[in-house]
């Protein structure tokens, strides 16, 4: 088994997250917990696990997945870049809350930066999330 951490830049995550979870706390975002798990895995394995940032993945899915496959010592396959629309059994219980767009998709959309700003009342939460994101970001597989 190989652990892979998927992260997203906090500002972009929070502007989406607060539309579904109106008054989130740090615990709701899972940034701190993810960093704790990252440290745990690093300590156990003696090296940091793999980290994928959603932006890097969307900037160049083929490159990021190719590098990921190489690090996992598995073959890259072009079929990883597209899929059939609709839910799959592995979606789990969160699908009905988070996967509306995923279920409509058939491949990776190009990265588009979000112009939205995080509302002022969430500035402390953004700062906390960014702290943990920055701890993980040096390990990101780059496009």
N, C-alpha and C positions, 0 to 999 in steps of 0.2 A: 504494500500500500504506500502511496505517496500523497502527502498532504499538499493541497493547493489552496491558497487564499485568494479570493476574489474581492477586490476593493474598488471603491469609487470615490472620487474627489468629494470632500464633504459639502462644499457649497452646492454642487450640482445634486448631490443626494438629498440634502435638506430641503431644497426648493420643491422637490417631488414628494418627499416624505411627509411634509407638513400638510399636504393636500389630503392625505389618508389618515395620518395620525396627527390630530390638530395641536396637541400640546406635548410633544415628545421630550423625554429626558435622555441623558447619555446612555442609560441602560437600554432604551428602546432602539438606539442606533446600532448597538453592538460593536462600536469601534474599540472601546476599552477591552471588552471580552475577546474580541478577535486578536488584539495585540497580546493579551495574556496567553491565549492559546498559541500564538506564534512563538512567544518566548518559551513556552512549555515544550513545544515540538522541537525548537532549536536546541534546547538544553538536552532533550532526550536523544536526538539524532547527532548532535555535535556539529550541525550545520543548519543554516536557515532553510525553511521550506520555500517552495515556489510561490511567487506572488504575481497575479495578473490584475492589472488596473483596467477597468471597463473602457476608459478612453483609449488607451494603447491598443486594446483589442479591436475597437471600432476603427481606429486609424488605419490599421493594416491587419485584418484578421488572419490572412494567410501567413504572414511573417510571424506574428505572435504565436499562433497555433503550431506553426512549423518549429519554432524555437522550443515551445513547450514539449512537443513530441520528441524532439531531439534529447531534451533533458530527461524525459521519461523513458528514453530508449524504445520508443514505439514508432511505427511508420506513420507519417502524415498522409492523409487521404483527402483529396479534393471534396469528397462528400461531407467533410466536416464543415464546409462553408455554406451549406444550404440544408433545408429540412422541409417536411410537409407542414402546412398550417394545421393548427388545432392542438388540443391538449394531449399530453402523454401521461401514462401511469406514474412516472417518476416525478411529476410536478409537485405532488404532495399537497398538504392542507393549505398552503399559502397561495396556491394558484388563483383561487377566486378573488383574492385581494390584490395581487401584484402582476399577474401574467396576462392581462387583457391584450396588450400590444404584442406580447410574445406569441400568443396563440394565433394572432393574425399574420405574423411574419413568416417568411420562408427563407430568410437569410439575414446576414448582418447589414444593418443600415450604416451608411457612412457617419462618422462622428460629426455632430453639430453642437457647438458650444451653446450653453444656456445663457441667455441674457438676464435672467431673473436674479435679483439680489435676495439674500436671506433677510427676512424682516428683523428689525432692530431687537425685538424681544427675544430672538434666538441667537444673538451675537455671542453670548457666553457658551452656548451649546456648540456653535460653529467653532469657536476657539478650542474647546475640549476635543471635538471630533478631529480637528485639524492636527492637534498635537499627536494623536495616535496614528492618524493617517501618515504623518511625516515620519513616524518611527518605522512604518512598513514600506514606505515609498522607495527607499534605496534598493530594495530587493525586487522591484518590478521588472518583469520581462519587457523590454522595450521593443517597439515596432521597428 
